[in-house]
Every structure is written in C-alpha cells, then in structure tokens.
Amino acid sequence: MTKERTELKSIGYEIFIGILSILSIVNLVLLYAVQDTSLDTVLTVMNALFSVVFLIDFLYRIVTAPAAGAYFFKHFGWADLLASLPFAQFKILRVFRLIRVYRLLREVGIRTIGRTLSKDRAGSSLYILLLMGIFVLEFGSLAMLRVEQDAPGANITTASDALWYTIVTISTVGYGDQYPVTDAGRFIGAVVIVIGVGIFGTFTGYLANFFLSPKKNPAPSVEAAGTGTASVEALRLRLEESEAKLTEIRKLVVEPT
C-alpha cells in the first residue's frame, strides 16, 4: 500500500473536506473582491466555522497518520495547521488541503469512489446533509437578507439578524423573534426548515444505527473449522469404543456360568 493510500480517510470524509476547502477559497476571494459590509459579516462567520472544522481535520490527520512527522513536513501538514488559524493571510494555504484531497481520490479511482459511496449510504447521506446545512447557513442568510432588509415592516435588516434567523430555523428551534415578512422570505424560510428537519432526522438515524446495530460475527477460520472436525471425529471414536464395551458386557451377562 502506498503512502498516498494510507493517508486516505473515508471517501465521504475526503469529499466533504474537499468541498469545504473549495467553498472557503471562494469565500476568501469574495471577501476581497466584493466590498459589502453585510457580505463581510456573513463570510467572516463562515470562515470562523471553517477554521474550526479544518483545525479538527488537522488534529485528526496528525493523530491517525502513519508517520506524524512525514505528514507534517512532507505532506503539507504545516500548511493545514496555518490555514486553520483565524488569520486571513494564511487562508490561501487551504489550496494545499484541496490538492491533497484531489491526489488521494485520484489514486483511488472514480469507480471505487462510486462503489464506496453507494455501499456506505448512511455515511454519504450524513455528509451530504452537513454540506447542505453549511450551504444553507451561508447562502440562505445572504438570500434572506437580500429580500428582507428593505421590505416594509421587516425585522431582518442586518447580517447578524439573517444569520440568527437561519441558525434558529435550521436547528428547528424557531424562537420567533426574527421572521420573514415577504413571500420570497417565507419561501426561503420553508426551504431552511425542511433541510433542518432532514439534517437532524438523518443524524439521529445515523447515531441509532451506529450504537444499536448488531456486531457482525466473524466467519470461522480454517483452523477453527479443522479443530471442530477433529473434535467430532474423536467423539465418534469414543462412542464406538463405548458401544463395543457394552456389547462385551451384555455377552458376559447373558452367557451361563
């Protein structure tokens, strides 16, 4: 097995990290290309979330790496660490994480990726819904702010209002302190609610399957099968010996003295 293959975590996890890396790089470009206070607020919050996820990813990789030193120095683990820090000048280093994901998945092959995702449907669905939640949190907040902030009687007028509403709605809590007043805003809110229910329903099912599914019994080994066959043969021989002795005893009892 090559070093590239030993670096590979689960297929779904690598794709999840790769898509987050792409989104974080796009956000970084938008942060500098578009000068808008509301957009800056939303993207800053999302980049803080990505920093936490990528820091956890770095710790996970260095703990499970075949050689921690090789991962850190030869496979750009140092870039993963710096890119996880909340400093804008280091976020461009997330390109290295994206390159690693592409390299690892290319080594596996598209057919293997498809078969693995199809076989692990529970894990794949969980990663898909987590990605949907992240996309909805970012783009749902921006869309809600766009349609609501200038509407008559609106109470979602700032980026923090839109983020708070989206977080509360996607978590299916629904405090009611922030709510849309336009038809477009209500439609966006309905989409957020449906996705939130799907995320938490799938997550609950995933945890139930993880903790409650029965463990698979390992198939008996050839050695164990051979031992069992030998035991049966020995038992059969003992039974034959016992029957022969019982026959002799019967003859002695029946014959006259």
JOFENSUL-V425612 format. One record per residue. RES is the residue in one letter. SS is DSSP state (alpha for helix, beta for strand, coil for the rest). PHI is phi in radians with two decimals (none if undefined). OMEGA is omega in whole degrees, -180 to 180 (none if undefined). Layout:
res->[RES	RES]
ss->[SS	SS]
phi->[PHI	PHI]
omega->[OMEGA	OMEGA]
This chain:
res->[M	T	K	E	R	T	E	L	K	S	I	G	Y	E	I	F	I	G	I	L	S	I	L	S	I	V	N	L	V	L	L	Y	A	V	Q	D	T	S	L	D	T	V	L	T	V	M	N	A	L	F	S	V	V	F	L	I	D	F	L	Y	R	I	V	T	A	P	A	A	G	A	Y	F	F	K	H	F	G	W	A	D	L	L	A	S	L	P	F	A	Q	F	K	I	L	R	V	F	R	L	I	R	V	Y	R	L	L	R	E	V	G	I	R	T	I	G	R	T	L	S	K	D	R	A	G	S	S	L	Y	I	L	L	L	M	G	I	F	V	L	E	F	G	S	L	A	M	L	R	V	E	Q	D	A	P	G	A	N	I	T	T	A	S	D	A	L	W	Y	T	I	V	T	I	S	T	V	G	Y	G	D	Q	Y	P	V	T	D	A	G	R	F	I	G	A	V	V	I	V	I	G	V	G	I	F	G	T	F	T	G	Y	L	A	N	F	F	L	S	P	K	K	N	P	A	P	S	V	E	A	A	G	T	G	T	A	S	V	E	A	L	R	L	R	L	E	E	S	E	A	K	L	T	E	I	R	K	L	V	V	E	P	T]
ss->[coil	coil	alpha	alpha	alpha	alpha	alpha	coil	coil	coil	alpha	alpha	alpha	alpha	alpha	alpha	alpha	alpha	alpha	alpha	alpha	alpha	alpha	alpha	alpha	alpha	alpha	alpha	alpha	alpha	alpha	alpha	alpha	coil	coil	coil	alpha	alpha	alpha	alpha	alpha	alpha	alpha	alpha	alpha	alpha	alpha	alpha	alpha	alpha	alpha	alpha	alpha	alpha	alpha	alpha	alpha	alpha	alpha	alpha	alpha	alpha	alpha	alpha	coil	coil	coil	alpha	alpha	alpha	alpha	alpha	alpha	alpha	coil	coil	alpha	alpha	alpha	alpha	alpha	alpha	alpha	alpha	coil	coil	coil	alpha	alpha	alpha	alpha	alpha	alpha	alpha	alpha	alpha	alpha	alpha	alpha	alpha	alpha	alpha	alpha	alpha	alpha	alpha	alpha	alpha	coil	alpha	alpha	alpha	alpha	alpha	alpha	alpha	alpha	alpha	alpha	coil	alpha	alpha	alpha	alpha	alpha	alpha	alpha	alpha	alpha	alpha	alpha	alpha	alpha	alpha	alpha	alpha	alpha	alpha	alpha	alpha	alpha	alpha	alpha	alpha	alpha	alpha	alpha	alpha	coil	coil	coil	coil	coil	coil	coil	coil	coil	coil	alpha	alpha	alpha	alpha	alpha	alpha	alpha	alpha	alpha	alpha	alpha	alpha	coil	coil	coil	coil	coil	coil	coil	coil	coil	coil	coil	coil	alpha	alpha	alpha	alpha	alpha	alpha	alpha	alpha	alpha	alpha	alpha	alpha	alpha	alpha	alpha	alpha	alpha	alpha	alpha	alpha	alpha	alpha	alpha	alpha	alpha	alpha	alpha	alpha	alpha	alpha	coil	coil	coil	coil	coil	coil	coil	coil	coil	alpha	alpha	alpha	alpha	alpha	alpha	alpha	alpha	alpha	alpha	alpha	alpha	alpha	alpha	alpha	alpha	alpha	alpha	alpha	alpha	alpha	alpha	alpha	alpha	alpha	alpha	alpha	alpha	alpha	alpha	alpha	alpha	alpha	coil	coil	coil]
phi->[none	-1.41	-1.13	-1.08	-1.24	-1.25	-1.28	-1.19	-1.58	-1.20	-1.05	-1.06	-1.14	-1.11	-1.13	-1.03	-1.14	-1.10	-1.17	-1.11	-1.12	-1.07	-1.11	-1.16	-1.22	-1.05	-1.08	-1.12	-1.14	-1.11	-1.07	-1.66	-1.49	-1.95	-1.66	-2.54	-1.12	-1.12	-1.08	-1.05	-1.12	-1.12	-1.18	-1.13	-1.13	-1.14	-1.15	-1.14	-1.10	-1.10	-1.08	-1.14	-1.10	-1.26	-1.17	-1.09	-1.09	-1.08	-1.10	-1.09	-1.22	-1.27	-1.29	-1.69	-1.18	-1.02	-2.47	-1.07	-1.12	-1.13	-1.12	-1.22	-1.70	-1.61	-1.94	1.10	-1.13	-1.10	-1.19	-1.07	-1.14	-1.13	-1.20	-1.45	-1.33	-1.38	-2.18	-1.07	-1.22	-1.71	-1.17	-1.13	-1.20	-1.15	-1.04	-1.12	-1.15	-1.14	-1.10	-1.11	-1.04	-1.09	-1.14	-1.15	-1.22	-1.17	-1.15	-1.26	1.80	-1.15	-1.17	-1.11	-1.07	-1.09	-1.13	-1.15	-1.14	-1.20	-1.25	-1.70	-1.18	-1.14	-1.13	-1.10	-1.10	-1.11	-1.14	-1.09	-1.23	-1.11	-1.11	-1.07	-1.08	-1.17	-1.11	-1.16	-1.05	-1.37	-1.35	-1.15	-1.12	-1.14	-1.16	-1.08	-1.13	-1.12	-1.54	-1.84	-1.12	-1.86	-1.34	-1.08	1.32	-1.25	-2.03	-1.84	-2.09	-2.25	-1.10	-1.17	-1.08	-1.15	-1.11	-1.08	-1.06	-1.16	-1.11	-1.13	-1.29	-1.19	-1.49	1.08	-1.48	1.14	-1.15	1.60	-1.28	-2.13	-2.72	-1.38	-2.04	-1.77	-1.12	-1.11	-1.15	-1.15	-1.12	-1.07	-1.08	-1.13	-1.10	-1.09	-1.10	-1.07	-1.14	-1.08	-1.08	-1.10	-1.11	-1.27	-1.14	-1.16	-1.13	-1.12	-1.12	-1.12	-1.14	-1.10	-1.16	-1.19	-1.56	-1.85	-1.18	-1.18	-1.28	-1.30	-1.31	-1.16	-1.16	-1.11	-1.34	-1.10	-1.13	-1.14	-1.11	-1.13	-1.13	-1.12	-1.10	-1.12	-1.14	-1.12	-1.15	-1.13	-1.14	-1.09	-1.11	-1.16	-1.11	-1.12	-1.13	-1.14	-1.12	-1.13	-1.17	-1.10	-1.11	-1.10	-1.13	-1.05	-1.09	-1.13	-1.23	-1.34	-1.11	-1.23	-1.39]
omega->[-177	179	-180	-178	180	176	-173	171	178	-178	180	179	-179	178	178	180	180	180	176	178	178	-179	-180	178	176	178	180	178	180	-178	-180	-176	-177	180	180	-175	-180	178	179	-179	-179	-178	177	178	-180	179	175	176	179	179	178	-179	-178	175	176	178	178	180	179	-177	-177	178	-176	-178	176	176	-175	180	179	178	-174	-173	-175	-176	171	173	177	177	177	-179	-179	-179	179	-179	-176	178	-173	-176	180	-173	178	178	176	175	-180	178	178	178	179	180	179	-179	-179	-179	177	178	-179	-179	-175	-179	179	178	180	180	-179	180	179	-179	-180	-175	-179	179	180	179	180	179	179	-179	175	177	178	178	179	178	180	180	-179	-173	174	178	-180	180	180	179	-178	-176	-173	-166	-179	-179	177	179	-178	173	171	-172	-180	179	179	175	-178	178	-180	179	-178	180	-179	-178	-178	176	178	177	176	179	-179	178	174	-179	179	179	179	178	179	179	178	178	177	178	178	178	179	180	-178	180	179	177	179	-179	-176	175	179	180	178	178	179	179	179	179	-178	-174	-172	-179	-179	178	180	177	180	179	-180	-179	179	-180	179	178	178	179	179	178	179	180	179	-180	179	178	179	178	179	178	178	178	-180	178	179	179	177	178	178	-179	180	179	180	-179	-176	-177	179	179	none]
